[in-house]
């Protein structure tokens, strides 16, 4: 097993892996432990308790990103 770095060991001391954090507390802890030299991202998993095979229980949605996707929109029309 590879040895972890100094920064990782420093940050790992702040997190209790056996504890389930409340949302606000988890976000503040995440901001405290952000030590990377690049823009970090967060991945969120939520158990909704729905069965996607049933049409009335499918979860769909869309979000608007604060800076868009970075792509310009083009449209073409022909008669």
C-alpha positions, 0 to 999 in steps of 0.5 A: 500500500502506498504511503499517503502524503503530508497534506492528506495525513493533516486533513485526515486528522480533522475527519471522523470516518465513523461519524455521519455529519449533518449537511451544514457541518459536512459542507464547512468541514469540506471547505476546511479540508480543501487543500488541493492546488486546483478547483475541487469538486464534490460528488453527492449520493442520495438514496431516494427510495424510489424504483426507476422501473416504474414510470410514476417514480422516475426522477428527472431534472435539470439544473442551470450551471452558474457559468453555463457549459462553456459551449455556444449554441448554434441552430440551423433551419432549412425550408 
